[in-house]
Amino acid sequence: MNYIVLDLEFNQPFSFKTGEQTELNPECPFEIIQIGAVKLNDAFEIIDSFNAMIKPQIYPRIHPYVEKITGITEEQLKNGETFPNAYSNFLDFLGDGKNILCT
């Protein structure tokens, strides 16, 4: 059995014209822009890692606060992968064995 320590980074809407947060998209109030994870064995040793930068589709510009606290820039995400592709790669990273997800 492995332990997967997972970290997700999210973007959210922001009005660059007014400098205020705008209304959230009710179907997706926050958009995942990065999936990071480490895989630990039963002795809690790191045996693998995963990192995917995801090009935002719903909120294409990075909220200034999100950029400040994550250090993720629009430049870093412009060549990012799509969420479906990143998710598929994450499932491959998990593999077929038993995992416990930790956040």
All heavy atoms as an XYZ file, in Angstrom:
831
protein
N       0.852     -1.181      0.000
C       0.000      0.000      0.000
C       0.894      1.240      0.000
O       1.929      1.276      0.643
C      -0.899      0.012      1.230
C      -1.697      1.261      1.347
S      -2.889      1.318      2.701
C      -1.972      0.725      4.078
N       0.458      2.250     -0.742
C       1.171      3.514     -0.818
C       0.304      4.646     -0.287
O      -0.922      4.561     -0.268
C       1.556      3.831     -2.271
C       2.536      2.836     -2.833
O       3.522      2.512     -2.205
N       2.253      2.352     -4.026
N       0.976      5.707      0.109
C       0.316      6.933      0.532
C       0.588      7.982     -0.537
O       1.727      8.174     -0.943
C       0.854      7.417      1.879
C       0.608      6.449      2.997
C       1.535      5.455      3.295
C      -0.562      6.517      3.751
C       1.307      4.546      4.313
C      -0.793      5.611      4.772
C       0.141      4.631      5.050
O      -0.098      3.741      6.056
N      -0.459      8.648     -0.972
C      -0.331      9.718     -1.961
C      -0.639     11.034     -1.246
O      -1.762     11.252     -0.784
C      -1.317      9.533     -3.132
C      -1.218      8.136     -3.744
C      -1.120     10.637     -4.172
C       0.119      7.788     -4.339
N       0.367     11.881     -1.134
C       0.181     13.200     -0.536
C      -0.062     14.159     -1.697
O       0.814     14.385     -2.529
C       1.405     13.628      0.309
C       1.160     14.998      0.934
C       1.698     12.579      1.376
N      -1.270     14.695     -1.736
C      -1.769     15.451     -2.879
C      -1.913     16.927     -2.537
O      -2.373     17.279     -1.457
C      -3.138     14.873     -3.262
C      -3.958     15.548     -4.347
C      -3.265     15.405     -5.693
C      -5.347     14.928     -4.405
N      -1.524     17.766     -3.489
C      -1.695     19.213     -3.340
C      -2.266     19.756     -4.641
O      -1.708     19.510     -5.708
C      -0.358     19.885     -3.023
C      -0.496     21.386     -2.847
O      -1.416     21.826     -2.119
O       0.308     22.125     -3.434
N      -3.372     20.474     -4.534
C      -3.983     21.108     -5.696
C      -3.897     22.618     -5.550
O      -4.093     23.149     -4.463
C      -5.465     20.712     -5.810
C      -5.781     19.227     -5.930
C      -7.287     19.013     -5.898
C      -5.187     18.644     -7.196
N      -3.618     23.298     -6.646
C      -3.664     24.760     -6.675
C      -4.812     25.168     -7.585
O      -5.043     24.552     -8.625
C      -2.340     25.343     -7.180
C      -1.131     24.974     -6.345
C      -1.178     25.451     -4.900
O      -2.009     26.329     -4.573
O      -0.387     24.945     -4.095
N      -5.535     26.196     -7.163
C      -6.736     26.633     -7.861
C      -6.620     28.084     -8.298
O      -5.977     28.903     -7.640
C      -7.959     26.538     -6.933
C      -8.286     25.151     -6.491
C      -7.704     24.602     -5.362
C      -9.195     24.390     -7.202
C      -8.017     23.317     -4.938
C      -9.523     23.103     -6.793
C      -8.930     22.568     -5.659
N      -7.298     28.405     -9.388
C      -7.481     29.782     -9.828
C      -8.955     30.138     -9.634
O      -9.799     29.259     -9.475
C      -7.085     29.942    -11.292
C      -6.955     31.386    -11.711
O      -6.675     32.266    -10.901
N      -7.149     31.646    -12.989
N      -9.241     31.412     -9.623
C     -10.616     31.878     -9.478
C     -10.776     33.161    -10.280
O      -9.799     33.757    -10.708
C     -10.957     32.107     -8.011
C     -10.079     33.128     -7.335
C     -10.287     33.153     -5.827
O     -10.777     32.215     -5.242
N      -9.908     34.239     -5.206
N     -12.009     33.616    -10.487
C     -12.218     34.795    -11.325
C     -11.760     36.086    -10.642
O     -11.736     36.195     -9.421
C     -13.731     34.813    -11.548
C     -14.291     34.155    -10.343
C     -13.283     33.092     -9.978
N     -11.409     37.041    -11.484
C     -11.002     38.365    -11.001
C     -11.248     39.354    -12.133
O     -10.916     39.087    -13.281
C      -9.520     38.351    -10.619
C      -9.028     39.645    -10.045
C      -9.289     39.970     -8.726
C      -8.303     40.538    -10.811
C      -8.826     41.157     -8.177
C      -7.844     41.729    -10.282
C      -8.102     42.037     -8.954
N     -11.852     40.492    -11.811
C     -12.071     41.527    -12.817
C     -10.839     42.422    -12.877
O     -10.576     43.191    -11.954
C     -13.306     42.363    -12.482
O     -13.391     43.451    -13.388
N     -10.091     42.297    -13.937
C      -8.887     43.114    -14.080
C      -9.241     44.563    -14.406
O      -8.417     45.444    -14.237
C      -7.961     42.498    -15.136
C      -7.290     41.248    -14.646
C      -7.908     40.026    -14.775
C      -6.070     41.314    -14.009
C      -7.303     38.869    -14.293
C      -5.456     40.179    -13.517
C      -6.070     38.953    -13.669
N     -10.491     44.824    -14.822
C     -10.923     46.199    -15.093
C     -11.230     46.942    -13.798
O     -10.874     48.102    -13.638
C     -12.148     46.209    -16.002
C     -11.859     45.778    -17.414
C     -13.094     45.828    -18.278
C     -12.766     45.346    -19.674
N     -13.933     45.311    -20.537
N     -11.911     46.274    -12.856
C     -12.311     46.940    -11.610
C     -11.390     46.617    -10.438
O     -11.428     47.287     -9.423
C     -13.745     46.544    -11.211
O     -13.769     45.144    -10.889
C     -14.734     46.855    -12.305
N     -10.592     45.547    -10.571
C      -9.718     45.151     -9.473
C     -10.433     44.396     -8.373
O      -9.933     44.280     -7.261
N     -11.604     43.856     -8.673
C     -12.381     43.130     -7.682
C     -12.693     41.728     -8.177
O     -12.710     41.472     -9.383
C     -13.691     43.869     -7.394
C     -13.481     45.243     -6.808
C     -14.783     46.001     -6.620
O     -15.860     45.411     -6.858
O     -14.721     47.168     -6.239
N     -12.961     40.845     -7.239
C     -13.384     39.509     -7.613
C     -14.729     39.588     -8.301
O     -15.579     40.387     -7.932
C     -13.488     38.604     -6.388
C     -13.823     37.173     -6.755
C     -13.537     36.209     -5.654
O     -12.639     36.416     -4.872
N     -14.303     35.146     -5.594
N     -14.910     38.783     -9.325
C     -16.174     38.763    -10.052
C     -16.967     37.525     -9.654
O     -16.499     36.680     -8.906
C     -15.918     38.746    -11.574
O     -15.152     37.587    -11.893
C     -15.181     39.981    -12.027
N     -18.163     37.436    -10.192
C     -19.041     36.308     -9.869
C     -18.431     35.001    -10.352
O     -17.896     34.903    -11.454
C     -20.400     36.531    -10.527
C     -21.429     35.500    -10.116
C     -22.803     35.836    -10.650
O     -23.135     37.027    -10.726
O     -23.513     34.896    -11.000
N     -18.517     33.991     -9.497
C     -18.001     32.672     -9.829
C     -18.904     31.978    -10.840
O     -20.107     32.190    -10.852
C     -17.921     31.808     -8.568
C     -17.042     32.306     -7.436
C     -17.225     31.420     -6.208
C     -15.594     32.329     -7.851
N     -18.316     31.146    -11.656
C     -19.085     30.270    -12.524
C     -19.673     29.192    -11.617
O     -18.932     28.436    -10.989
C     -18.157     29.654    -13.576
C     -18.862     28.681    -14.495
O     -19.802     27.996    -14.107
N     -18.371     28.599    -15.718
N     -21.015     29.093    -11.500
C     -21.615     28.147    -10.544
C     -21.269     26.687    -10.837
O     -21.281     25.861     -9.935
C     -23.116     28.405    -10.662
C     -23.291     29.106    -11.951
C     -22.010     29.827    -12.250
N     -20.940     26.363    -12.072
C     -20.578     24.991    -12.411
C     -19.133     24.679    -12.066
O     -18.756     23.512    -11.959
C     -20.850     24.721    -13.884
C     -22.333     24.763    -14.218
C     -22.606     24.473    -15.677
O     -21.730     23.934    -16.373
O     -23.715     24.783    -16.119
N     -18.312     25.708    -11.894
C     -16.900     25.500    -11.570
C     -16.370     26.769    -10.893
O     -15.745     27.605    -11.526
C     -16.097     25.185    -12.823
S     -14.398     24.686    -12.484
N     -16.634     26.935     -9.589
C     -16.230     28.169     -8.912
C     -14.719     28.357     -8.816
O     -14.249     29.476     -8.753
C     -16.867     28.053     -7.530
C     -17.162     26.615     -7.347
C     -17.348     26.026     -8.710
N     -13.975     27.262     -8.821
C     -12.522     27.319     -8.780
C     -11.990     26.342     -9.820
O     -12.558     25.279    -10.023
C     -11.984     26.949     -7.395
C     -12.502     27.850     -6.315
C     -13.578     27.464     -5.530
C     -11.940     29.090     -6.094
C     -14.076     28.295     -4.544
C     -12.424     29.930     -5.108
C     -13.498     29.530     -4.337
N     -10.898     26.718    -10.463
C     -10.334     25.889    -11.530
C      -8.953     25.396    -11.123
O      -8.088     26.196    -10.746
C     -10.253     26.710    -12.820
C      -9.729     25.941    -13.997
C      -9.791     26.750    -15.287
O      -9.919     27.995    -15.233
O      -9.701     26.128    -16.347
N      -8.733     24.102    -11.200
C      -7.430     23.523    -10.847
C      -6.404     23.934    -11.887
O      -6.617     23.761    -13.087
C      -7.518     21.987    -10.751
C      -8.468     21.584     -9.626
C      -6.122     21.379    -10.530
C      -8.776     20.095     -9.573
N      -5.275     24.495    -11.416
C      -4.201     24.900    -12.322
C      -2.911     24.114    -12.080
O      -1.976     24.221    -12.866
C      -3.923     26.416    -12.246
C      -3.600     26.851    -10.821
C      -5.087     27.198    -12.847
C      -3.149     28.297    -10.676
N      -2.866     23.342    -11.004
C      -1.698     22.497    -10.759
C      -2.100     21.312     -9.885
O      -2.866     21.458     -8.928
C      -0.578     23.269    -10.061
C       0.683     22.429     -9.851
C       1.781     23.182     -9.117
O       1.518     24.106     -8.364
N       3.020     22.775     -9.341
N      -1.580     20.151    -10.260
C      -1.706     18.952     -9.434
C      -0.297     18.528     -9.062
O       0.538     18.300     -9.942
C      -2.402     17.796    -10.187
C      -3.787     18.196    -10.675
C      -2.462     16.549     -9.298
C      -4.436     17.165    -11.601
N      -0.036     18.458     -7.778
C       1.253     17.986     -7.296
C       1.028     16.853     -6.320
O       0.053     16.853     -5.563
N       1.922     15.875     -6.332
C       1.770     14.743     -5.417
C       3.099     14.037     -5.234
O       3.965     14.080     -6.113
C       0.734     13.757     -5.948
N       3.229     13.404     -4.092
C       4.329     12.473     -3.864
C       3.726     11.141     -3.445
O       2.676     11.088     -2.809
C       5.358     12.953     -2.809
C       6.121     14.165     -3.304
C       4.708     13.229     -1.480
N       4.397     10.075     -3.836
C       3.966      8.721     -3.467
C       4.953      8.212     -2.423
O       6.171      8.224     -2.635
C       3.972      7.814     -4.693
C       3.430      6.414     -4.444
C       3.523      5.542     -5.694
C       2.524      5.985     -6.736
N       2.490      5.046     -7.899
N       4.402      7.789     -1.285
C       5.209      7.248     -0.194
C       4.913      5.764     -0.028
O       3.752      5.347     -0.142
C       4.885      7.964      1.118
C       4.913      9.491      1.118
C       4.413     10.029      2.458
C       6.311      9.996      0.833
N       5.947      4.995      0.291
C       5.697      3.584      0.575
C       5.239      3.427      2.023
O       5.054      4.430      2.729
C       6.935      2.732      0.264
C       8.149      3.107      1.091
O       8.047      3.743      2.142
N       9.316      2.708      0.628
N       5.095      2.188      2.480
C       4.587      1.977      3.840
C       5.581      2.384      4.928
O       5.226      2.471      6.096
C       4.101      0.549      4.045
C       5.163     -0.490      3.742
O       6.310     -0.121      3.407
O       4.851     -1.690      3.840
N       6.835      2.680      4.531
C       7.830      3.210      5.469
C       7.910      4.737      5.367
O       8.820      5.348      5.923
C       9.198      2.586      5.205
N       6.979      5.324      4.626
C       6.895      6.771      4.411
C       8.118      7.343      3.694
O       8.506      8.484      3.913
C       6.625      7.523      5.722
C       5.348      7.105      6.383
C       5.366      6.330      7.527
C       4.122      7.451      5.832
C       4.183      5.922      8.127
C       2.932      7.044      6.415
C       2.957      6.275      7.564
N       8.687      6.542      2.805
C       9.798      7.001      1.966
C       9.224      7.419      0.615
O       8.332      6.740      0.072
C      10.810      5.869      1.755
C      11.423      5.369      3.039
C      12.135      4.044      2.885
O      11.655      3.165      2.124
O      13.172      3.889      3.547
N       9.722      8.518      0.064
C       9.251      8.983     -1.240
C       9.751      8.019     -2.309
O      10.956      7.778     -2.418
C       9.732     10.415     -1.535
C       9.126     11.398     -0.532
C       9.372     10.812     -2.971
C       9.641     12.822     -0.660
N       8.800      7.477     -3.064
C       9.170      6.553     -4.132
C       8.839      7.097     -5.525
O       9.296      6.559     -6.524
C       8.522      5.166     -3.921
C       7.006      5.255     -3.843
C       9.099      4.500     -2.676
C       6.291      3.910     -3.816
N       8.060      8.179     -5.578
C       7.732      8.789     -6.865
C       7.115     10.153     -6.608
O       6.679     10.451     -5.494
C       6.751      7.906     -7.645
C       6.773      8.152     -9.154
O       7.515      9.054     -9.606
O       6.043      7.442     -9.873
N       7.086     10.982     -7.645
C       6.443     12.289     -7.526
C       5.720     12.613     -8.830
O       5.993     12.020     -9.876
C       7.461     13.387     -7.188
O       8.397     13.515     -8.240
N       4.783     13.557     -8.728
C       3.961     13.949     -9.869
C       3.755     15.453     -9.826
O       3.518     16.020     -8.760
C       2.592     13.240     -9.797
C       1.678     13.583    -10.931
C       1.760     12.893    -12.129
C       0.744     14.600    -10.814
C       0.919     13.210    -13.180
C      -0.093     14.928    -11.854
C      -0.011     14.222    -13.049
N       3.857     16.087    -10.982
C       3.573     17.517    -11.075
C       2.979     17.808    -12.447
O       3.557     17.428    -13.467
C       4.841     18.349    -10.876
C       4.536     19.832    -10.888
O       3.583     20.290    -10.283
N       5.358     20.591    -11.592
N       1.836     18.445    -12.472
C       1.206     18.834    -13.731
C       0.741     20.279    -13.634
O      -0.011     20.633    -12.730
C       0.022     17.925    -14.048
N       1.199     21.084    -14.564
C       0.726     22.453    -14.703
C      -0.401     22.412    -15.737
O      -0.240     21.832    -16.819
C       1.837     23.382    -15.162
C       3.039     23.409    -14.226
S       2.641     23.969    -12.569
C       2.754     25.716    -12.777
N      -1.542     23.012    -15.397
C      -2.743     22.891    -16.223
C      -3.132     24.257    -16.779
O      -3.297     25.215    -16.022
C      -3.892     22.285    -15.396
C      -3.458     20.913    -14.884
C      -5.163     22.217    -16.218
C      -4.332     20.361    -13.805
N      -3.260     24.319    -18.078
C      -3.647     25.565    -18.732
C      -5.105     25.863    -18.403
O      -5.999     25.091    -18.741
C      -3.460     25.467    -20.242
C      -3.731     26.760    -20.967
C      -3.430     26.639    -22.436
C      -3.671     27.977    -23.108
N      -3.292     27.927    -24.522
N      -5.389     26.991    -17.733
C      -6.775     27.300    -17.360
C      -7.638     27.606    -18.581
O      -7.197     28.274    -19.509
C      -6.646     28.515    -16.440
C      -5.315     29.103    -16.731
C      -4.448     28.009    -17.271
N      -8.863     27.112    -18.529
C      -9.819     27.321    -19.619
C     -10.983     28.205    -19.187
O     -11.502     28.973    -19.977
C     -10.366     25.970    -20.098
C      -9.298     25.003    -20.554
C      -8.532     25.503    -21.766
O      -9.129     25.864    -22.772
N      -7.220     25.537    -21.668
N     -11.410     28.084    -17.935
C     -12.576     28.824    -17.451
C     -12.180     30.225    -17.002
O     -12.850     31.203    -17.314
C     -13.271     28.048    -16.315
C     -13.745     26.695    -16.842
C     -14.445     28.850    -15.738
C     -14.191     25.736    -15.774
N     -11.101     30.318    -16.245
C     -10.564     31.602    -15.768
C      -9.141     31.719    -16.315
O      -8.171     31.404    -15.627
C     -10.571     31.671    -14.240
C     -11.917     31.330    -13.626
C     -12.073     30.236    -12.789
C     -13.039     32.113    -13.899
C     -13.304     29.934    -12.231
C     -14.269     31.812    -13.344
C     -14.402     30.714    -12.514
O     -15.624     30.408    -11.966
N      -8.985     32.148    -17.578
C      -7.684     32.086    -18.242
C      -6.607     33.010    -17.672
O      -5.428     32.732    -17.819
C      -7.997     32.432    -19.694
C      -9.303     33.133    -19.668
C     -10.042     32.624    -18.470
N      -7.004     34.072    -17.005
C      -6.009     34.949    -16.380
C      -5.892     34.587    -14.907
O      -6.884     34.316    -14.243
C      -6.403     36.418    -16.538
C      -6.344     36.854    -18.022
C      -6.534     38.321    -18.196
N      -5.403     39.069    -17.651
C      -5.380     40.399    -17.553
N      -6.423     41.103    -17.957
N      -4.342     41.006    -17.055
N      -4.660     34.604    -14.406
C      -4.427     34.199    -13.028
C      -4.809     35.344    -12.083
O      -4.371     36.487    -12.250
C      -2.940     33.818    -12.813
C      -2.570     32.655    -13.735
C      -2.665     33.456    -11.364
C      -3.365     31.403    -13.523
N      -5.621     35.011    -11.093
C      -6.008     35.971    -10.049
C      -4.721     36.455     -9.368
O      -3.849     35.649     -9.037
C      -6.917     35.254     -9.050
C      -7.558     36.156     -8.047
N      -6.843     36.836     -7.084
C      -8.867     36.471     -7.851
C      -7.679     37.531     -6.335
N      -8.915     37.327     -6.778
N      -4.553     37.768     -9.167
C      -3.316     38.290     -8.567
C      -2.976     37.649     -7.214
O      -1.802     37.395     -6.923
C      -3.584     39.786     -8.418
C      -4.650     40.092     -9.408
C      -5.478     38.842     -9.538
N      -3.970     37.382     -6.395
C      -3.699     36.769     -5.087
C      -3.221     35.333     -5.253
O      -2.309     34.884     -4.557
C      -4.935     36.828     -4.191
C      -4.673     36.307     -2.805
C      -3.879     37.030     -1.905
C      -5.185     35.084     -2.399
C      -3.618     36.552     -0.635
C      -4.931     34.593     -1.127
C      -4.150     35.332     -0.250
O      -3.878     34.834      1.009
N      -3.820     34.619     -6.201
C      -3.390     33.240     -6.475
C      -1.940     33.243     -6.934
O      -1.130     32.427     -6.479
C      -4.318     32.575     -7.522
C      -3.764     31.237     -7.972
C      -5.729     32.425     -6.973
N      -1.592     34.163     -7.813
C      -0.208     34.262     -8.279
C       0.730     34.580     -7.119
O       1.811     33.995     -7.003
C      -0.081     35.329     -9.364
C       1.313     35.421     -9.948
C       1.409     36.387    -11.112
O       0.363     36.827    -11.645
O       2.545     36.704    -11.497
N       0.302     35.467     -6.242
C       1.142     35.865     -5.105
C       1.407     34.695     -4.154
O       2.540     34.482     -3.739
C       0.478     37.017     -4.343
C       1.267     37.488     -3.148
C       0.552     38.632     -2.447
C       1.303     39.053     -1.200
N       0.643     40.142     -0.495
N       0.366     33.932     -3.807
C       0.567     32.876     -2.805
C       1.141     31.589     -3.387
O       1.764     30.820     -2.665
C      -0.716     32.571     -2.002
C      -1.818     32.014     -2.884
C      -1.182     33.790     -1.241
C      -3.027     31.506     -2.128
N       0.954     31.350     -4.697
C       1.471     30.115     -5.296
C       2.765     30.324     -6.067
O       3.522     29.378     -6.255
C       0.451     29.485     -6.266
O       0.269     30.363     -7.383
C      -0.870     29.192     -5.573
N       2.976     31.538     -6.545
C       4.134     31.796     -7.404
C       3.916     31.319     -8.836
O       4.819     31.386     -9.658
N       2.717     30.839     -9.129
C       2.406     30.359    -10.477
C       1.993     31.552    -11.341
O       1.128     32.331    -10.967
C       1.269     29.318    -10.447
C       1.702     28.085     -9.645
C       0.869     28.917    -11.869
C       0.586     27.094     -9.400
N       2.613     31.665    -12.508
C       2.322     32.777    -13.409
C       1.593     32.286    -14.658
O       1.617     31.094    -14.979
C       3.621     33.476    -13.855
O       4.394     32.540    -14.647
C       4.442     33.946    -12.663
N       0.961     33.224    -15.352
C       0.303     32.886    -16.611
C       1.311     32.328    -17.601
O       0.996     31.418    -18.376
C      -0.397     34.121    -17.194
C      -1.624     34.522    -16.412
C      -2.301     35.770    -16.950
O      -2.232     36.030    -18.166
O      -2.921     36.477    -16.134
N       2.520     32.855    -17.567
C       3.582     32.375    -18.462
C       3.854     30.885    -18.243
O       4.024     30.130    -19.202
C       4.861     33.196    -18.232
C       6.006     32.828    -19.135
C       5.789     33.199    -20.595
O       4.997     34.115    -20.883
O       6.414     32.551    -21.456
N       3.869     30.461    -16.986
C       4.120     29.055    -16.676
C       2.985     28.157    -17.165
O       3.212     26.985    -17.471
C       4.286     28.851    -15.170
C       5.544     29.463    -14.606
C       5.566     29.363    -13.093
O       4.718     29.936    -12.419
N       6.535     28.633    -12.570
N       1.776     28.685    -17.213
C       0.616     27.869    -17.564
C       0.266     27.899    -19.049
O      -0.516     27.072    -19.504
C      -0.604     28.321    -16.756
C      -0.485     28.164    -15.243
C      -1.724     28.717    -14.562
C      -0.256     26.719    -14.854
N       0.846     28.830    -19.797
C       0.418     28.979    -21.189
C       0.680     27.725    -22.014
O      -0.027     27.452    -22.966
C       1.036     30.215    -21.838
C       2.485     30.099    -22.203
C       2.958     31.366    -22.903
C       4.387     31.195    -23.359
N       4.862     32.376    -24.047
N       1.683     26.947    -21.642
C       1.953     25.688    -22.340
C       1.556     24.484    -21.492
O       1.996     23.367    -21.750
C       3.434     25.595    -22.721
C       3.816     26.643    -23.741
O       3.087     26.900    -24.686
N       4.953     27.271    -23.531
N       0.733     24.736    -20.467
C       0.280     23.653    -19.613
C      -0.618     22.687    -20.361
O      -1.102     22.968    -21.454
N      -0.832     21.550    -19.739
C      -1.683     20.547    -20.374
C      -3.149     20.783    -20.030
O      -3.474     21.573    -19.151
C      -1.235     19.147    -19.978
C      -1.093     18.885    -18.504
C      -0.381     17.566    -18.231
O      -0.767     16.537    -18.809
O       0.555     17.581    -17.432
N      -4.016     20.095    -20.724
C      -5.442     20.195    -20.432
C      -5.731     19.423    -19.153
O      -4.997     18.496    -18.792
C      -6.301     19.621    -21.573
O      -6.030     18.220    -21.690
C      -6.023     20.332    -22.892
N      -6.823     19.785    -18.474
C      -7.168     19.058    -17.259
C      -7.420     17.578    -17.530
O      -6.913     16.729    -16.782
C      -8.369     19.691    -16.543
C      -8.706     18.947    -15.290
C      -7.990     19.157    -14.129
C      -9.711     17.978    -15.287
C      -8.267     18.435    -12.972
C     -10.005     17.258    -14.146
C      -9.274     17.487    -12.977
N      -8.195     17.206    -18.579
C      -8.403     15.768    -18.806
C      -7.093     15.001    -18.999
O      -6.937     13.887    -18.499
C      -9.271     15.715    -20.070
C     -10.002     17.023    -20.057
C      -9.003     18.017    -19.498
N      -6.134     15.591    -19.682
C      -4.845     14.938    -19.884
C      -4.077     14.824    -18.563
O      -3.515     13.779    -18.244
C      -4.020     15.702    -20.924
C      -2.769     14.950    -21.318
O      -2.845     13.797    -21.723
N      -1.630     15.598    -21.193
N      -4.061     15.913    -17.781
C      -3.367     15.897    -16.486
C      -3.992     14.861    -15.555
O      -3.279     14.123    -14.858
C      -3.406     17.280    -15.849
N      -5.321     14.788    -15.545
C      -6.019     13.828    -14.695
C      -5.694     12.393    -15.114
O      -5.436     11.527    -14.274
C      -7.528     14.084    -14.735
C      -8.316     13.153    -13.861
C      -8.210     13.218    -12.478
C      -9.153     12.190    -14.412
C      -8.931     12.349    -11.665
C      -9.871     11.332    -13.609
C      -9.753     11.406    -12.236
O     -10.454     10.545    -11.438
N      -5.666     12.146    -16.407
C      -5.316     10.819    -16.909
C      -3.893     10.440    -16.488
O      -3.639      9.306    -16.056
C      -5.448     10.792    -18.436
O      -5.044      9.544    -18.949
N      -2.974     11.392    -16.600
C      -1.590     11.143    -16.177
C      -1.506     10.905    -14.672
O      -0.706     10.081    -14.210
C      -0.681     12.297    -16.590
C      -0.493     12.367    -18.089
O      -0.655     11.376    -18.798
N      -0.163     13.548    -18.575
N      -2.324     11.605    -13.903
C      -2.345     11.401    -12.456
C      -2.852      9.997    -12.125
O      -2.301      9.321    -11.244
C      -3.209     12.464    -11.772
C      -3.258     12.319    -10.284
C      -2.126     12.538     -9.509
C      -4.430     11.953     -9.649
C      -2.157     12.392     -8.123
C      -4.478     11.810     -8.276
C      -3.337     12.024     -7.509
N      -3.872      9.535    -12.822
C      -4.365      8.172    -12.605
C      -3.279      7.146    -12.923
O      -3.120      6.154    -12.201
C      -5.620      7.909    -13.437
C      -6.865      8.686    -13.040
C      -8.018      8.357    -13.990
C      -7.251      8.439    -11.595
N      -2.503      7.397    -13.982
C      -1.375      6.512    -14.300
C      -0.350      6.523    -13.170
O       0.209      5.483    -12.812
C      -0.705      6.932    -15.610
C      -1.567      6.662    -16.836
O      -2.523      5.857    -16.743
O      -1.287      7.272    -17.881
N      -0.087      7.695    -12.605
C       0.839      7.839    -11.481
C       0.363      7.019    -10.284
O       1.152      6.371     -9.601
C       0.969      9.324    -11.113
C       1.602      9.605     -9.794
C       2.975      9.510     -9.620
C       0.829      9.988     -8.708
C       3.559      9.773     -8.395
C       1.401     10.261     -7.482
C       2.778     10.160     -7.319
N      -0.954      7.020    -10.025
C      -1.493      6.244     -8.916
C      -1.261      4.755     -9.104
O      -0.981      4.034     -8.142
C      -2.994      6.511     -8.746
C      -3.396      7.911     -8.310
C      -4.912      8.020     -8.245
C      -2.772      8.283     -6.982
N      -1.379      4.292    -10.324
C      -1.175      2.881    -10.611
C      -2.351      2.028    -10.150
O      -3.391      2.522     -9.737
N      -2.143      0.718    -10.206
C      -3.205     -0.229     -9.894
C      -3.219     -0.683     -8.445
O      -4.155     -1.346     -8.013
C      -3.083     -1.469    -10.783
C      -3.324     -1.140    -12.255
O      -4.080     -0.193    -12.533
O      -2.758     -1.840    -13.107
N      -2.182     -0.363     -7.683
C      -2.113     -0.813     -6.297
C      -3.036     -0.029     -5.380
O      -3.712      0.911     -5.806
N      -3.049     -0.442     -4.139
C      -3.854      0.274     -3.139
C      -3.139      1.538     -2.712
O      -1.940      1.523     -2.446
C      -4.105     -0.625     -1.930
C      -5.009     -1.789     -2.217
C      -5.289     -2.564     -0.958
C      -6.240     -3.713     -1.262
N      -6.585     -4.446     -0.030
N      -3.895      2.628     -2.645
C      -3.369      3.924     -2.232
C      -4.286      4.560     -1.205
O      -5.498      4.383     -1.262
C      -3.269      4.878     -3.437
C      -2.307      4.418     -4.485
O      -1.134      4.216     -4.200
N      -2.781      4.238     -5.700
N      -3.675      5.302     -0.313
C      -4.432      6.163      0.584
C      -4.094      7.597      0.192
O      -2.921      7.974      0.199
C      -4.062      5.903      2.064
C      -4.489      4.499      2.468
C      -4.708      6.963      2.963
C      -4.114      4.120      3.877
N      -5.100      8.371     -0.169
C      -4.888      9.763     -0.559
C      -4.900     10.656      0.674
O      -5.796     10.559      1.510
C      -5.969     10.228     -1.543
C      -5.944      9.570     -2.922
C      -7.134     10.037     -3.745
C      -4.661      9.879     -3.636
N      -3.916     11.516      0.765
C      -3.790     12.463      1.874
C      -3.624     13.859      1.293
O      -2.921     14.059      0.323
C      -2.558     12.149      2.715
S      -2.423     10.434      3.244
N      -4.302     14.833      1.923
C      -4.132     16.218      1.478
C      -3.667     17.080      2.630
O      -3.822     16.723      3.784
C      -5.441     16.806      0.922
O      -6.434     16.766      1.928
C      -5.894     16.068     -0.300
